[in-house]
Amino acid sequence: MTARQGPAAPTRTASAEDEQRWNRAALATPEPRRAARLWAYREAAVVLGRSQRGWLEPGASAAPPPAREGVLPAPAREGVPPAPAREGVPPAPAREGVPPAPAREGVPPAPAREGVIAAPARDGAPPVLLRDSGGGAVLVGPWLLGVSVLLPAADALAAGGTVASYRWLGELLAEALRAGGVEALAVSPQRLREFDAARAEPALDWACFGALSPWEVLVGRRKIAGLAQVRQRRSVLLVAGLLLAPPPWSLLTERLGRPPDDALRLARQTANLAEGVAAAAAGRAAAALGARIAAALTARLGTGAGNGAGNGPEATPEPWPDAGLNPSVASASGR
């Protein structure tokens, strides 16, 4: 079946909550068609992966409960099997990409849980949200470019299962970076195993940018773009986050009660677009990258009227806002 095609990828200057609402509305579309959005964030927020849902259950703290030796239970990584269960230890949450139980005849699917702010911002601390895709916590803000891609479940770009369907998007992001002079690579499952074997320090699996999964994007051995997805009966949502500038990682570690050293490790283990770019040119580099990604998504997904999410036809990307990248953020990354 040929997918009904939606619009290209307009860039939105939005909040993390705006993004999650669009993602849920897209997934809820009865007749999904190809659609994409790029997101530039106005302000900081922490977005938890669905396997971290328990951190925001009623009565639970927004920060994770203390773990032994100060380490959180690691969310499952894409394409990597969980460790065997130990006696007295509850099993790990389901891995991302495992479809929910099939719907029963005449029983409508349960509504998606509302991804509203569960822990409001206070005293300068960012709000905490929950997304439907898996993986670790993400610190969104002006230093990050977000990508959402909606596909019908029968679309060829969603074929082959969870890991295989990441490949085209990871390679698209890597190619857009290379076109701007950044030596980026979408890491294959084989190369990922080699990288894991040669790791100088353990992964920080509680954070999206502290761990690595197949087809995510590296510069050298440092992660610059992460991927996640939601697979449902009718549709598949692929999401990505690409670092434009060094994030203030301490905002993430302090908000989630992590050791200060985790912020330093995240800074060491990640790359970003602004590296080696003069501050005055950082905004232009981000704008050019956003335009290349939008053009590549348009070429890959096609264009048309409507987007399947009730937002109307938009075939031309909106201009990348200069405020989408704040170079001053870089000075806070290693606190």
N, C-alpha and C positions, 0 to 999 in steps of 0.2 A: 504494500500500500504506500502511495506517495504521501509524505507528510504535507499537511497544509502549512504554508509558510507564513510566518509573521514578519515583523519589522526588523530592521537592523538594531544596533545597540546604542541607543542614546545614553549619554553620560548624565547621571543624576547627582546633584549635590544634595545629600540627604543625611538622615540619621540612620543608625543601625536598625532602629525599630521600623523605619520606612522600608528598608531593604527586606527585613523579615516578613513584613506584611505583603510586599509585592511577591516574594517567593511563595508564600502560602496561598495567595490569590491565584497565582499561576498554576500551582499544583492542583487547586480545586476546580480548575476549568473543566467542564464536562467533555469538551472536544478540544484537547490541547493541540497547539500548533507550535512550530519553532518560533522562539522569541529569545531575546537577550537584552541585558542591561549592564551598563558599567556604572559603578558607584564611587563617588567622591564624598568623603564623610566630613561633616561640619565639625564634629566634636568626638571626643574619645568615648568608647564604651567597651565593655568586656562581653564577648559573645561565647557562651559555652556550647560545646558539642552535646548531641543528644544523649550520649553515654554518661554525661555528667549531670543529667537531669536531677538526680537525687540531691545535689547540692542546693537546689532551689525548691525542694518539696516543702509544704507547709510545716512550720516548726523547725526546719533546718536552717542553718546559717548560710548566708550567701557565700561565705568562704568554705572550702572543703573541711571536713573534720580532720583533726590531727591524725597523721598516719605514722606508722613505726619509722624511726630513723628520719622523720621529716619528709618522707616520700609518699606522694599520692598514688593510689592504684592507677595504673596506666590504662587509658582507653585503648581498645583494640585498634591496630593500624591496618590500613587497607592492604589486603593481600597477604597479611602476615598472620598465621594461625595463633590463637591465644595459648598461653602456657597451660599445661594440665592442671586441673583443680587439685588443691591440697586439702587434706582433711581438716574440717572445721572452717574452711575458707569458702565463702559463697562464690559461685561461678561468675566469671567476667560477664559484663553486659554483652548483648548480641552485637556482632560485628556489623559495621555499616555495609549496606548493600544487600543484606539478607532481607528478602521481601516479607511483608507481614502475612499472616495467615489469610488464605483466600476468603473473600467475602461470602457470607451465606446468602442463599436465595431469599430475596425479599427483605433482607436486613441491611439498611443503609450503613455505609462506613461511619465509624466514629469521627466526630469533628476533630480537626487538628487543634492541639492545645494552643492557647493564645500565647504568643511570644512577647508579651508586654514586659516592661521593665519590672523585674521581681525585686531588685534591690536598688532603690533610687539613688541617684548621685547625692552625695552630701559631703560637705567640707572638702570639696575638690576631688573627691573620689568618683571615678566613672560609674555609671549605672551598669547593671549586669543583666544580660538577656540570655534566652535559650533559643537555639536554632534546631531545626528538624534534622539536619545532616549530622553525621558523626564526626569523630576527630576530637582534638583538644581545644582548649580555650584560645580565642583570638582577640587581640587588642586592636580594635578598629579605630581609625582617626584620620587626620589629614595626611598621615604618612602611608596610607594604604589605598590601593585601587582594588575595588571589589568587582567581581564578575558573576552574573547569574545567567544561566542558559537553560531554557525549558525545551524539552524534546518530547514528542509522543513516545510512548513505550516501544512501539514498533519501528521507530526510526532507526535507520542504519547506523547513525552516530551513537546510538545507545546499545547497539548489539554487542554480544560477546561477554556480557557480565560486567560487574562493577569495575574491575581493574582495567579491562580492555577498553571500556568506554571513556576512561580518562585520557587515553593516549593522544587523541587528536587535539584535545584542549591544551594539555601540557605542551605538546609540540608547537601549537599555535602561539602560546605565550612565549616560549623560548625563541621562536623565530622572530617575533616582534621585538624582543629584547636584542637579539643579535643584529637586527636591522639598524638599531641605534648604537651599535658598537659594544654591547655587553655580551661577553662570551658565556652565554647561558645554555644549559642542557636539560632536557626532560629526561629524568633518570629511568632507565628500563628496569624491570624486576631483577634481571641478572646483575646489572651494575649496582643496583641497590644492595644486593647481598654482599657484593665486594666492598662497598662503602661501609656497610654495617660491620663487617669483619675487621676493617681497618680503623674504626672509630677511635679517636683519641680520648674521648670521655663519653659516659653514658648519655643516651637520649633523654630529653625531658618530655616524656610522653604526655604529660598533663597539658602541655601547650602545643598548639598546632605547629608553630615554628621551631619547636624543640625536638621534633621527630620528623622522619622522612618516610614517605610511602611511594609506591610506583607511579611514575610519570609526573611527579612533582618536579619543580624546576630549581636547578642549582647554578651557582656561579662558583666554579671550582668545586669545593666540597661544602659550600655554605648555601643554605636554602634562601631563595628569594620569592618563591611562589608556592602556596599550598592549595590543595584541591579537596573537595568533599562532594557528596551527592546524596540525593534522596531518590529511591526507586519505589514507585507505586504501580498499581495495576494499569492505569491509563497513561502515566507520564513519568518522566525522569527529569530531575533538576540537578544540574551540575553547577557548583559554585567554586570560585577561586578568590584568593587574596594575594596581591602582589605588593611587595614593599617598595615604596617610592623613596623613602628617607628612613633614617634610623629611628625606630619607635622609642618612646620613653618606657622601656621595659619594666622599670620599677613601678609604674602605674598598675601594670598587670600583676606583678608579684605581690605588691602590697595589698591590692584589692582582694587577692585570693589567699593571703596569708602564707605565701611562699617565702623561703629563705632569700635574703638579699643576693646571695651568690647566684641564684637562678637568673636574675636579671643580667648579670655579667656574662653568664654562660650563653644566654639567648643572644646577646650582642656579638659574642664570638662566633656563634654558629649560624648567623644570618648575614645575607648580603642585601644591598638595596640599590636602587637606580641612581641615587645621588652621590654614590661613592666616586670620588675623583672628578666631580663636576662642581664648578664654581657656584656659589650660592645664587648668584644672579641668573644663572642658566638653568637652575634646578626646575623651576616652574615650566620653562620651555621644553625641557627634556620630558617631563611628565605629560605635558600636553601632546607632544609628538608621539609618545608611547601610547597614550589613550587613543589617539587618532588611528594609529597603526592597528591596534587591537580591534577597534570598532570596524575598520575596513576589512580586516581579516574575517571577523565574525559575519559581516554582511556577505562577503564572498562565499563563506562556507555554508551559511544557513539560508541565504536567499532573502529577498525582501517581498513585502506585500502589504495589504491593508489589514489593520487590526493585529493584536498581539495575543489573543486568547486569554487575556487577563482583565479585560474591561477597561483598558487605559486608552484605547483609540489608536489609530494608525500613526506611526512615527517611523519614517524610513530614513531619516537623516540624523546622525549623531548630533547631540547638542554640543556647543563649544565647551572645551574643558575649562573649568573655572580656574583662574590664577590662584584663588584661595584654596584650591584643592591640595596644594602642597605648601607646607610651611617649613622652610629650611631651618628655622630656629629650633624646631623640634629635635634636631640632631644633637644638640648639646646636652639633652636630658637622657640620652639612651643608656648611659652606663652607670647611672646613679645607684 
